[in-house]
Amino acid sequence: MRYQTILTAVLISCILVSCSKNLPRTPMEAFSQTAAAVTDCNEKRLYQLLSKESKALITKNAALTNRMNEKQRSALAQHNALPDGKLDSRTVLKNWLTLNADSDPILISFRRSVLMIEEKDGIAKVRMDNGIELKFVKEGLYWKFSI
């Protein structure tokens, strides 16, 4: 009976792990998946790969923009090639990916080669061949990109 309970628990654990959202379990997997999302301009996938802190920062910035009066928001949108109207975190990410793909050093870094990964206390620094260091943090079982 005891072995049957243990076997059932192991089987359920395996099913849950195999049904996860394919989130990265190592810093290199996190880099690779984030690089694929950046390359594909996939803001939905990139949002899934962001750390909680990064998501909160993007949401906060979108909320601050949305609290501006219409004239300020319109001027900001025009200056930064953003759509007019209210912003949400996905719109911010979409615009970052599409408008800055060839000029933003962070986005460019995802197309470069990894020189080394330094991991300590749940933080991984991924050093790229262009000198940029990308930061990934461990949240539970998974590694997430920290902007």
Buried (B, 14 or more C-beta within 10 A) or exposed (E): EEEEEEEEEEEEEEEEEEEEEEBBBBBBBBBBBBBBBBEEBBBEBBBBBBBEEBBEBBEEEBEEBEEEEEEEBBEBBEEEEBEEEEBEBBBBBBBBBEEBBEEBEBBBBBEBEBEEBEBEEEBBBBBBEEEBEBBBBBBEEBBBBBB
